[in-house]
Every structure is written in structure tokens, then in C-alpha cells.
Amino acid sequence: MCGIVAYLGQKQAYPILIKGLSRLEYRGYDSAGVALLNTHLNVYKKKGKVSDLVGFAADKSKEATLGIGHTRWATHGKPDDLNAHPHASGNDRLVLVHNGIIENYATLKTALQKLGHTFRSETDTEILVHLIEELQERENLVLEDAVRMALSKVVGAYAIVVLDKNDPNKIVAARKQSPLVVGIGEKEFF
């Protein structure tokens, strides 16, 4: 069980993400992280509670109106900074947060390794972001189509949110047998 949160709008994303993660911390307190996209993609993640992430990111750039966040209860991979979410694709173009379990992650990982992918973490989530990257590049797909195609190959339950640094006005979210709530405000999405 994990907590995921996202924001796209005109306000600064970081305080909104941290407030959301703090409210969702009961869903996981092994680690927390955020990805913030403005002109650059910044990913900050830390083992421990949301307060540990806040301390870690205190002196870092947090200017962004688009971001995703995650609080983790470890299921695949030990609680540490490397296994904390968000996870990036091999080319660091995509970032993803995930709640759930990908049951066929070992099979997917082996197939991706044969295609040249290397992994930084021990999580099933990183496998998914690499799979989306592979399909997006190989099939020349927009993000939502790459996500749809990747998820058709996944066995398990999930709620995910994905960002593409080349498309800074879009958040892609999907779910299967895992809760996900979408909020729509005036010129903003949660």
C-alpha cells in the first residue's frame, strides 16, 4: 500500500504535493519522493517519512507547476533512497509513481534487460517506467498510448501517474483494481 498524489495547474506544485503526501502518509512511511517539472525535471526522494523528504529538499529547487509525489510501503526492494519513488526511465525522460504490485515484473524485467535496459532499483515500479519508455520510443507513441500499451502487458493491480519531461502540460494516470481519485479544479488538476 502506497500513497500517490499529483498536481498540474498554475500554483506551485511542491507545497500541494507535500500536503497531499502528509495526508497519505498512513499508506506508507518507508520513503517519500516528488518529481517536479518546469523547465527542468527535478526528482527528490528520501528513505523515511515525508518530514525527511522535506528536510532533504529544503535547499533544492522546487519551482514547478506540475509534479507527482509518492509515499511508500515497501513491497519489492528494501526501504532506501534508491527504491523510493518516483522512478525515472533509462533516458530520464519519464517519471512514474505507483501503488500496487506488478506480479509479472520478473518476466518483464528479463525482456527489457535483453533489449539493453539497466535498472537502478529493486522495485517492480522501475520495470514499468522502462517498459513505457521502450514502447514509446520503439513505436513512436504519445505518452498515453505508450502507457496503455505497457499496461496491457502487466499482470497485477495498480494505480500510476506518469510525467514526460517533453510534454510539460500533461499528467497520465491509470488504475486497475487499486484506488485512484482525480480532482478537477479551475485550470488545475489533482
Stockholm file with secondary structure:
# STOCKHOLM 1.0

chainA/1-190         MCGIVAYLGQKQAYPILIKGLSRLEYRGYDSAGVALLNTHLNVYKKKGKVSDLVGFAADKSKEATLGIGHTRWATHGKPDDLNAHPHASGNDRLVLVHNGIIENYATLKTALQKLGHTFRSETDTEILVHLIEELQERENLVLEDAVRMALSKVVGAYAIVVLDKNDPNKIVAARKQSPLVVGIGEKEFF
#=GR chainA/1-190 SS CCEEEEEESSSCHHHHHHHHHHHHGGGCCSEEEEEEESSSEEEEEEESCHHHHHHHHTTSCCCCSEEEEEEECCSSSCSSTTTSSCEECTTSCEEEEEEEEETTHHHHHHHHHHTTCCCSSSCHHHHHHHHHHHHHHHHTCCHHHHHHHHHTTCCEEEEEEEEETTCTTCCEEEEESSCCCCCEETTEEC
#=GC SS_cons         CCEEEEEESSSCHHHHHHHHHHHHGGGCCSEEEEEEESSSEEEEEEESCHHHHHHHHTTSCCCCSEEEEEEECCSSSCSSTTTSSCEECTTSCEEEEEEEEETTHHHHHHHHHHTTCCCSSSCHHHHHHHHHHHHHHHHTCCHHHHHHHHHTTCCEEEEEEEEETTCTTCCEEEEESSCCCCCEETTEEC
//
